[in-house]
Amino acid sequence: MAALLPIFRHSSNGFKDLGRSRFAGPTQDLNEREKERSSVAQSSSPLSGVADRYAQSLFELARDDGAIETVESELLGFQRLIDENVDFRRLVESPAFSSDEQLRAIDAVVREVGPSVLTGNFLRVIANNRRLFVLPGIVRAFGKMAAAHRGEIEAEITSAHPLDEAQRKELAEAIGSYAGKTVTMRESVDASILGGLIVKIGSRQIDTSLRTKLNSLKLALKEVG
C-alpha cells in the first residue's frame, strides 16, 4: 500500500480541488438499492449487470445531491488511476486480495486523493462487497447515465493513436449530425487495432479499424484459395 500513495500524488492532480458534496445517505443505502435491483436487472453480461446496478444506485444519490458532474469527474479520475498505475490496477482487478485488504487500501487511497464524501463512501462499499473489479464498468455506466441526464448521447471511441483536437472536433460533429444530439465522447487508445476507429453508440458499433479490415481480407483470401 505504501508504494501506491507516492504515485497517486502525481496521478491525481486536481482531485483535491473538486467540490465536496453532502453524502446523500448512509453507505447502507447503496447496498439496499443494489439488492433491490438484483432480481429485475436485465443484462447480456452478469458483470455489466452488476456494474449497471451499482452505477444506477450511485447516480440516484448523486442526482439527489446535485453532484452528478462532481461524481462523474471523480470516477473518471479513478479510472485514470486504473489505466496509469499498475499497483492500483492490480488492487482493483486481482482476486488475491481479501475484502478487508481491499477496504483498507481503498480507505487509504480515498484519504490521500480526497474525493467527495459520496464518491469515497461508494468506493468503500464496493471494496467491502468485493466488487472493485467492476469499477471500470461502473465508470462507463455512470457516464452514460450522466450524458443522458444532460440530453447528450455518448459515443465510445477507440483509436490506435490519440486523436488530435481537429480530429476530435470533426468526429464529434459527424456523430452529432448522425444522432441529432450533442455528443460526449469517451476516448480510449488500443494500438492493437493498428489504425482507423471503432465507434460505439448505444448498441450500434461502427468498426473501421485496420485490424478488422485485415481480418476480413484474410478470410476473403482463404475463400478464394
N, C-alpha and C positions, 0 to 999 in steps of 0.2 A: 504493500500500500504506500509505503514511504516513497517508492520510486515513481509513483504516479503523480503525486502532487506538484513537484517542480515543473513537470511538463505541462500540467494543466494551467499553471500560471501563465505560460506563454501561449497556450492554445485557446484560452477563454477570454481574450481581451474584450472588454466591453460588457461582460456579463454582470459585473458588479454595478454598472450604471443603469441596468434595466430597472424599470419601475417595479416596485413591490406591491403585489395585490393582496387584499384580505383573503385568507383561506375561507372558502365558502362553506366549510363544514368539517367535522372530524374525519380522519382518514378512513374510518369505518364506512363512511358514505360511499367511497369508491368501491369497496368490496361488495357492499349491498347492491349497488347499481349494476356492477359486473355480473353478480349472481342472478339478478332479475332478468338479464338479457340472455343468459346462457342457454335457456330452454327454447328461445324463439329466434336466436340469431341464425341467419342463413348465409352460408359462405361456401365457395368451392374449395376452400382450403381451411383445415382446422386452425392453422396458425394465423391466417389472415382473419378468421372469425374471432379469435381471442384478441388480436390487435384492435380490430374494429370495436369490440365491446369496451375495452379499456379506453380507447380514444373517444368513444361516444360519452362515456362517463366523465372523462376529463373535460371534454368540450362543453358539456352541460354546466359543469361547475364554473368553467372559465366564462361562459356566456352570462351566467347569473351574476358573476363577479365583475363583469365588464372588462375582462382581462384576456380576451381571445388573442389579440395581437401580441401581448406580452408573453403569454404561454407559448404561442406558435414560434416566436423568435427564440425563446429559451430552449424549446425542443430541438430546433434546428441547430442551436449551439451545441447541444449534447450529441446530435448526430455528427457534427463536425469532429467532436472528440472521438467518437467511434471510428470515423474514417481516418483520422490523423494519428491516433495514439494506440499503439499496439497493446499496451498494458490494459487500457480501458476497454478495448475491443475484446480482449481475452476475458476480462471480468464479465462483460455482457453476454458473450457467446458460450463460454465454457461451462459444461455441466459439472466440472470438477469442484466448483465452489459450492459450499452449503448455503442455505438461505441466510443463516446467521452471518457467515463471512461476507456474503454479498451486501447484506443490510449494513454491516459495519463499514464496509468500503464505500458504499453509496452515501452513507451519512457523512463520512469524512470528505468525500468529493463535493457534496452539496454545501457543506460548511465552507469549503475552500472557494467554490465557484460563486456562491451567493445568489442563486435564482430566487424567484418569488416563493412565498410560503406554499402556495398551491402546487407549483411545479416540484418543489423539493419534497413535499409530503407525498405527492403522487409517485415519485421515483422510489421513495422508501417503501410504499405499498407494493409496487410491482417487484421490488427486490425481495421483500419479505414473503411474497407469494411465489417466488422463483419464476418470475415472468420477465426478467430483464432481457432475455433473448428475443422477445417480440418488440423491444423498444423501437428498432428501425421501422417496423410495420406500424406502430402506434404513431410515429412521427409523420409517416406518409398519410395515414388515415386522417389524422388531425388536420393536416394541411389541406386535404380535400374538403373537409367539413368547413374549415375557415374560409376557403375560397368560395364555396357555395353560399355561405352566410353573407359574403360580400357581393354576391351576384356575379362572381367570376367563374371561369372554367379553368381547371388545372390541366396542364399538359406536362407529362414526364418526358424529358428529352435526354436521350443517351447519344453521346458523340465520342468519336475516337480521340479527339483532342478538344480542349476547352474552346468554347465559342468566343469570338471577339464581340465587341459591342455592336458593330454593324450587322454581323450575322444574327445576333440575338434579337435585334430590333426587327430585321427583315422576317425572321421566323415568327416572332410574336404577331406581327401584322398579318402574315399569311394565315396563321392559325385563328386569329381573331376574326378575320374575314370569313373563314370557313365556318366558325362556330357562332358568329354573331354576338360574341360576348368579349368582355375584357379577359385577357389571358394571364394566368400566373404560371410561370414555367419553373419546373423543378429539374435542374440540370445535374447530370452525372457523367463522368468520363469512364469509358471502358475501351481500353486500347485494343482489346481482342476483336472488336467489330471492324477494325482495320481502317475504315473510312465511312463516309456517309452518316446517316442519322437513323435512330429509331425513335419514333414519336408515338406516345400512347396518350389517348384522350378518352377517358372513361374506359369502356370495354373495347374500344377500337384501337388497333395498333397499325401504324404505317412503318414498314421496315425497308429503308433504302440503304441499309448498310452494305459495305463491300463484302463482308463475310457472307451474308445471305446470298448476294449475287454470285459469289464464287461457288457456294454450295449448290446453287441452282444450276450453274454451268457444269459442275462435276456430274450431277445427276443426268443432265441432258447428254453429256458425252458418253456416259455409261449406256444410256438407252440407244444411242447411235451405234456404239460398239457392239 
